[in-house]
Amino acid sequence: MKYSIVLILTFLGTGCTTQQFMQSNVKESTVPTIYQNNKVGVTSIISNKALKSFKNDYAKTPKNKAFAQSTSGAWNWRSDRTSIEHAVTSALIACQRKNRKAEDLYPCKIIHINDSWSDAKVSED
């Protein structure tokens, strides 16, 4: 009993409160590094799997096609649609499905439409 009282008094005597103890153990949150891909053309494609799909499959498909990519690494493409607008929308939706966890920070963007590289670079605005 004596020892319990001594410990309590010692703890109170140090001026340490539970709140101070908890605050001292909380680490500062770190701000994530935002990756930017400012490349254009084939070099803008981030993953080897996406590059292989672009060269071997997408490039050979009929018109009304679009290729979407996120700097998170998510990507997808759609082709043989009834219009360019439909191809763009379909490619973006497919990319966003793969990019659910990172879409807020690294949104999917169209990087290629038919036979042209999109003016919109795959980078953060």
Phi and psi in degrees as a GROMACS rama.xvg file:
@    title "Ramachandran Plot"
@    xaxis  label "Phi"
@    yaxis  label "Psi"
@TYPE xy
-58.2767  -43.902  LYS-2
-66.5906  -35.2419  TYR-3
-64.3403  -43.1414  SER-4
-65.8069  -41.4195  ILE-5
-62.8106  -42.5313  VAL-6
-64.7599  -42.4198  LEU-7
-63.6189  -46.116  ILE-8
-64.0284  -38.882  LEU-9
-63.5724  -44.4454  THR-10
-62.4905  -44.72  PHE-11
-68.3394  -32.2074  LEU-12
-69.8353  -24.2652  GLY-13
-78.0085  -15.6909  THR-14
77.8212  12.3338  GLY-15
-84.3681  124.595  CYS-16
-105.537  165.04  THR-17
-61.23  -39.4382  THR-18
-63.8112  -44.2076  GLN-19
-62.8992  -40.4891  GLN-20
-62.3466  -44.5241  PHE-21
-66.5679  -40.8439  MET-22
-65.5102  -34.6209  GLN-23
-70.8469  -21.1498  SER-24
-94.1778  -5.29876  ASN-25
-87.0116  123.851  VAL-26
-82.5694  149.632  LYS-27
-67.3491  140.566  GLU-28
-73.4302  143.613  SER-29
-99.2568  143.202  THR-30
-87.9225  127.13  VAL-31
-67.8616  149.149  PRO-32
-78.3118  128.463  THR-33
-89.0168  117.734  ILE-34
-81.2717  135.145  TYR-35
-123.972  135.697  GLN-36
-113.847  99.8292  ASN-37
-95.7399  11.6085  ASN-38
-79.5575  157.073  LYS-39
-128.853  148.52  VAL-40
89.0849  -161.418  GLY-41
-57.6833  -32.8853  VAL-42
-67.6181  -14.6691  THR-43
-79.4732  -14.1704  SER-44
-73.6838  124.708  ILE-45
-79.132  -48.3238  ILE-46
-102.103  152.788  SER-47
-64.3407  -35.2895  ASN-48
-65.1053  -42.7172  LYS-49
-65.2281  -41.3957  ALA-50
-62.7412  -43.1213  LEU-51
-62.5369  -44.8241  LYS-52
-63.9357  -40.0481  SER-53
-61.5636  -50.9695  PHE-54
-71.6738  -42.864  LYS-55
-87.0799  -27.113  ASN-56
-117.775  -62.9433  ASP-57
-56.2958  -47.3154  TYR-58
-60.3591  -26.0662  ALA-59
-93.0095  -4.66633  LYS-60
-80.8375  162.638  THR-61
-66.332  171.36  PRO-62
-60.6281  179.644  LYS-63
57.4285  60.4051  ASN-64
-132.678  154.26  LYS-65
-147.662  147.014  ALA-66
-121.375  124.408  PHE-67
-114.754  147.689  ALA-68
-150.839  151.554  GLN-69
-117.224  151.859  SER-70
-69.9255  -6.24745  THR-71
-75.3861  -17.1784  SER-72
111.175  -11.9565  GLY-73
-69.9378  146.534  ALA-74
-159.351  162.695  TRP-75
-172.61  162.153  ASN-76
-145.082  158.785  TRP-77
-138.257  146.418  ARG-78
-143.031  173.679  SER-79
55.4054  42.6866  ASP-80
-92.8923  168.601  ARG-81
-74.4324  -18.1805  THR-82
-154.999  163.523  SER-83
-64.1717  -39.7772  ILE-84
-59.458  -40.8771  GLU-85
-67.5497  -39.0049  HIS-86
-63.8326  -43.4262  ALA-87
-63.1565  -48.6292  VAL-88
-61.7777  -44.7644  THR-89
-64.0007  -41.826  SER-90
-65.4968  -41.7499  ALA-91
-64.24  -44.9795  LEU-92
-61.6062  -44.0778  ILE-93
-64.3765  -40.3031  ALA-94
-65.9317  -43.2132  CYS-95
-63.3694  -33.4231  GLN-96
-61.716  -39.313  ARG-97
-77.357  -15.8782  LYS-98
-111.308  22.0823  ASN-99
-51.8277  -44.5746  ARG-100
-73.2002  -24.5992  LYS-101
-114.456  1.4897  ALA-102
-58.5509  -35.8662  GLU-103
-65.5086  -40.2077  ASP-104
-88.4972  -37.7602  LEU-105
-128.394  78.0986  TYR-106
-69.0149  150.404  PRO-107
-70.2843  142.736  CYS-108
-139.038  151.632  LYS-109
-76.6326  126.794  ILE-110
-111.73  -15.5678  ILE-111
-149.463  134.957  HIS-112
-131.052  126.23  ILE-113
50.1047  -110.803  ASN-114
-112.023  21.0561  ASP-115
-129.536  143.379  SER-116
-77.3836  137.115  TRP-117
-68.9579  145.501  SER-118
-67.6444  -27.0489  ASP-119
-75.4308  108.076  ALA-120
-67.5751  154.68  LYS-121
-85.4925  82.9944  VAL-122
-149.615  169.827  SER-123
-81.3145  135.411  GLU-124
